Amino acid sequence: MQAILTHLTHLLGEAGIVRAAADKAPYLREWRGRLEGDSTAVLLPKSTAEVAAVVRLCVQHGICLVPQGGNTGLVGGSVALKQQNSLLLSLKRLNRLRAVDAANFSLVAEAGCVLAAVQQAAAEAGRFFPLQLGSQGSATVGGLIATNAGGTMTLRYGNMRAQVLGLEVVLADGSIWHGLRGLRKNNSGYDLKQCFIGSEGTLGIITAACLTLVNPPRHPRTAILACASPQQALAVLGVLHADLAAFELMPQLAIQTATTHSTGHSTGHSPSCRNPFTTPYPWLALVETHNIALEPALATLLEKNLILDAVLAEDSVEAAQFWQLREAIVAAQKQLGASLKHDIAVPVSAIPAFLDAAARVVEETIPGARLYAFGHVGDGNIHCNISQPVAMCAAAFTAQREAMAMLLHDLALQHGGSISAEHGIGRFKREEFHRTVAPVELAMMRQVKQSLDPKGIFNPGVLF
Ligand SMILES: Cc1cc2nc3c(=O)[nH]c(=O)nc-3n(C[C@H](O)[C@H](O)[C@H](O)COP(=O)(O)OP(=O)(O)OC[C@H]3O[C@@H](n4cnc5c(N)ncnc54)[C@H](O)[C@@H]3O)c2cc1C
C-alpha cells in the first residue's frame, strides 16, 4: 500500500491526497453518524484525467474505490470501509462549471459542483435548474446523479434522471466515456447514461454531466392548506395537479413538533418556525405553483369545502417561512430522542390506506412510538419517521430498527410501493433490498454490474 500511496501522490500532487487522521475524519463519517468509515488515504483528483489514472492504478493492484460527493447520502453509500480494501475518492475538487448554453437550455457541470452552485449558474443565465432539496448547499452533481435524487419539485420537473442529458464517466478499466451530449432526442443505440443514473457509485465514476434547464417560474406562489384527512388532501391534489410544482403533506404532530422544538440550525434559517393557523388542523398541505394565479384556485377549493382553510404567502420571505416549517420537522424530531427513518413510496392513490395501516403497525409493534409520516406526497413519497416513546430507553427502541423496517417495507410492497423512494439502497438497506427484490431483477442487476465492473472495484458492499 505504501508504494501505491507514493504513486498516487505522484499522480495527484500533495494537495490531492489526504492522509492525516484529523483531515480525513469529515470524509469518513456517515451523515447521521451511523457508520464510521476508514480509508488509508482520501484521494482528491481535480480532473477527469486524474480520476482515470487513479482507477487504472487501483484496478491494477486490486484496490477498490468508494466515490464520494457531498457525503450527504442517507444510506451509507459514500463511506469507505477498511476491511473492503477500499480508498475513498472524493470528487470535491472536480468542481468546475464547464459551459452554460442558455439557447440550448443546458449546462455542463463537473461532478463535484454543489447543487446550489448549479442553481445559481442557471439563474445567472436567465434559466432555472429545478432540482431542490434540503441538502442543496452540500450535495453534488455526481452524488445527485448516482442516487437519482428527488426532492420537493419532482412532481413538476421529475427527479435527477429527468435533468440529465449527457454524462462523462470513468469506467472500471480507467477508460473515459465522453457522453456529454446536450441532446433531447438521441435514439442511436442503448441510452447508456441511464445505467449510471441511480447506480450509487457501483458502475463507474461520474466526472461531469450535461444538465437540462428550464425557464424560471413566471409566477411562483406558495400556500399552506388545511385538510381534514389524507383523502381530502388527495382530492385537492387531483384538482390542482396540472399546475403544481410541489405538494408536501404534514400531520399535525409534525407541525407541533416543528414549531415547539425547531432550532433553525439544520436549515440555516432563523429559529422562528410558525404555524400560520391558530386552529390545530389534522393535516397541512404545503403547495407551490409556478405559472398560475393561485388565489382563484384556493377560493374555489374553499367554496367547494375541499379544504378547511388556506393561507397564501404574501411574498418570497413568507414563502420561505412556509418551507421552513416543512424543513424543520427532521431537526425538531431529533430533540425527541432516537428515531427510525423510512423512505417509502406508494402509488398516490394508495397513500390514505398506507398511512392508516402504517399507524396501526407502529402502535402494535412499539406502543407509544410517535409516527411522523410526511413528505413529497404529490409523487407518492412518504418519509415514515418514528420517534421513540417518551418512557422507552433509546437503545431498546433502536434495537427494533430492523424489525420495524421489515414491517413497513412489507406494507409498502403490499400497497404496490418501494422500500426506497429517493435515498437509494447503499449499505444500510442492502439486506432489505435482497429480501424484497424479485430474483429476476436482482439477477439482471448483477449482470449489469458484472459487465461494467467485472473486478468489482467500485463501491463494494453497496447494493450487492
Ligand atoms: C438535510 C438533507 C436533506 C435531503 N433531502 C433529500 C431529498 O429531498 N431528496 C433526495 O433524493 N435526497 C435527499 N437527501 C439525500 C442526499 O442529499 C442525496 O442522496 C444526494 O443526492 C447525495 O449527494 P452527495 O453529493 O452528498 O452524494 P454522496 O453522499 O457523497 O454519495 C451518495 C452516493 O453516490 C455515490 N457517488 C457520489 N459521487 C459520485 C460520482 N461522482 N460518481 C459515482 N458515484 C458517486 C456515492 O458512492 C454514494 O453511493 C437529503 C440529505 C440531507 C442530509
The ligand as a Gaussian input file, in Angstrom:
#p B3LYP/6-31G(d) Opt

LIG

0 1
 C      -30.843000      17.514000       5.041000
 C      -30.912000      16.513000       3.911000
 C      -31.999000      16.559000       3.048000
 C      -32.072000      15.651000       1.995000
 N      -33.157000      15.715000       1.152000
 C      -33.226000      14.861000       0.117000
 C      -34.344000      14.913000      -0.769000
 O      -35.283000      15.684000      -0.594000
 N      -34.336000      14.070000      -1.818000
 C      -33.328000      13.174000      -2.039000
 O      -33.374000      12.437000      -3.023000
 N      -32.278000      13.095000      -1.197000
 C      -32.199000      13.900000      -0.140000
 N      -31.142000      13.818000       0.721000
 C      -30.083000      12.801000       0.482000
 C      -28.836000      13.313000      -0.288000
 O      -28.668000      14.686000      -0.177000
 C      -28.899000      12.896000      -1.741000
 O      -28.845000      11.487000      -1.808000
 C      -27.771000      13.480000      -2.615000
 O      -28.033000      13.106000      -3.940000
 C      -26.395000      12.986000      -2.240000
 O      -25.418000      13.788000      -2.905000
 P      -23.910000      13.829000      -2.393000
 O      -23.111000      14.615000      -3.346000
 O      -23.872000      14.241000      -0.986000
 O      -23.522000      12.281000      -2.543000
 P      -22.749000      11.366000      -1.511000
 O      -23.495000      11.264000      -0.246000
 O      -21.328000      11.759000      -1.430000
 O      -22.844000       9.967000      -2.279000
 C      -24.083000       9.336000      -2.475000
 C      -23.876000       8.087000      -3.355000
 O      -23.449000       8.486000      -4.652000
 C      -22.167000       7.928000      -4.967000
 N      -21.418000       8.975000      -5.679000
 C      -21.144000      10.231000      -5.249000
 N      -20.479000      10.912000      -6.201000
 C      -20.328000      10.072000      -7.254000
 C      -19.722000      10.183000      -8.529000
 N      -19.146000      11.321000      -8.931000
 N      -19.739000       9.107000      -9.351000
 C      -20.327000       7.947000      -8.960000
 N      -20.903000       7.783000      -7.780000
 C      -20.923000       8.831000      -6.920000
 C      -21.566000       7.549000      -3.625000
 O      -20.635000       6.491000      -3.758000
 C      -22.798000       7.145000      -2.825000
 O      -23.161000       5.822000      -3.119000
 C      -31.053000      14.691000       1.804000
 C      -29.967000      14.655000       2.675000
 C      -29.896000      15.548000       3.728000
 C      -28.716000      15.467000       4.636000

